[in-house]
Amino acid sequence: MGIKAFFKNAFRDMKEDAKAQHQVDKANFAAAKAESKAQWEEAKAMSRSETRKPLMQAKRDAQIAEAQKRQAEAQARIDAVSKK
């Protein structure tokens, strides 16, 4: 293999690598763009009360359930100590 063939193969490989990297970059850019749009739409939806209120109520319900669970566990510990 001569020097001319070596450089021809090397440049062809670089060209193929550049094309492949460009495809990767395009895919990453499209993914970042889609994520950004999704984040924007979520923020926009949270500004509407009909979207925000049910989510906030569900969050509060979960916190109340957790507090009641902790309270029941504490009462069980109190009862266990009181029986001794």
N, C-alpha and C positions, 0 to 999 in steps of 0.2 A: 504494500500500500504506500503510495507516494504522498508527499506533503500536500499536494493539491487535493487528493481524495480525503486526506485527514481533515483539512480545513473545511471542505465541502460537507463532510459528515458532522463536524463540530457545529457549523453554522445552522445546519438543518436541525440538529438536536436543540440548539438554543431557540430556534424559531418555534419548534413544537412545545418546548417548555414555556415560552412566553405566551403562546396561545392557551395552554392549559392554565397558567397562572391568571390570565385574563378572565377565563371562565370562572375560576374560584373567586376572583375579586368581584365579578358581576353578581355571583350568587350571594356573597357576603353583603354586598351593597343592597340587594333586593331584600334580604332578610332583615337588615337593619332598618330599612325604609318601612317594611311591614310592621316591625316591632314598634317603631315610632308612631305609626298611624294607629296601631292598637292602643298604645298608651294614651294618645290624644283622645281617642274615642271613649276610653274608659273615664278619663278626666272630665270630658264633656258630659258623659252620662251621669257622673256623680254630682254635677251641678243641678240636675233636675231632681226635685224633691220626690217624685214618684219612684225614682230609682234608688235614691239615697236612703229614704226612710225605712224600707224593708230590710236593707242591709244593716243599717244601724240597729234596728230592732232585733235582728237575729244575733248581732254581736252582743247586745245587752242581755238577751235571753241566755246566751252561752255563759256570760259572766255571772249571771244570777244563779244558774245551775251549778257552776263551779263553787260559788260562795256557799250555796246550800249543802253541797257535798262536804266542803271543809267544815261547816258547822256541825253536820251529822257526825263526822269523824271526831271532832273535838268533844262532842257530847258523849260519844262512845268511850272516849278516853276518860272523861270525868266520871261516867258511870262505873268504869272498871276500877278506878281508884277509890271511889266511894264505897264499894261493896267489900273492900278489904277490912 
